[in-house]
C-alpha cells in the first residue's frame, strides 16, 4: 500500500487545482464590494487560498516543493499585477506575502 493513499486521486486533485486557479483569479477581478468574504481578514483569505492551492498542486501533479512554491508565488504576483490594472481593485505587496506564507504552510502540513 502506498504511503500516500491520496495520490490515487491524482487526476481529481489536478482538475480541482486548475478549477481553483481560475476561480480565484475570477474572484480577485470582481469589484471589491462584490467579492465574497469568508469572514476572515483579507490576508487570512489569501493564506487560506494558497494553502489549498499548494495542497492541490502537490497532490495533483508531480512537482517538487520548491517548484510548486515558485509557481504559486508567481501566480500570486500575477493576480496582484492584474488587480493593479483593474480600476475597482488595488494591488498590495502584503497580499503576495500572505500568498507566500500560505504556499509555504502547505510544506508543514
Rosetta blueprint (number, residue, H / E / L):
1 X L
2 X L
3 X L
4 X L
5 X H
6 X H
7 X H
8 X H
9 X H
10 X H
11 X H
12 X H
13 X H
14 X H
15 X H
16 X H
17 X H
18 X H
19 X H
20 X H
21 X H
22 X H
23 X H
24 X H
25 X H
26 X H
27 X H
28 X H
29 X H
30 X L
31 X L
32 X H
33 X H
34 X H
35 X L
36 X L
37 X L
38 X L
39 X L
40 X L
41 X L
42 X H
43 X H
44 X H
45 X H
46 X H
47 X H
48 X H
49 X H
50 X H
51 X H
52 X H
53 X H
54 X H
55 X H
56 X H
57 X H
58 X H
59 X H
60 X H
61 X L
62 X L
63 X L
64 X L
65 X H
66 X H
67 X H
68 X H
69 X H
70 X H
71 X H
72 X H
73 X H
74 X H
75 X H
76 X H
77 X H
78 X H
79 X H
80 X H
81 X H
82 X H
83 X H
84 X H
85 X L
86 X L
87 X L
88 X L
89 X L
90 X L
91 X L
92 X L
93 X H
94 X H
95 X H
96 X H
97 X H
98 X H
99 X H
100 X H
101 X H
102 X H
103 X H
104 X H
105 X H
106 X H
107 X H
108 X H
109 X L
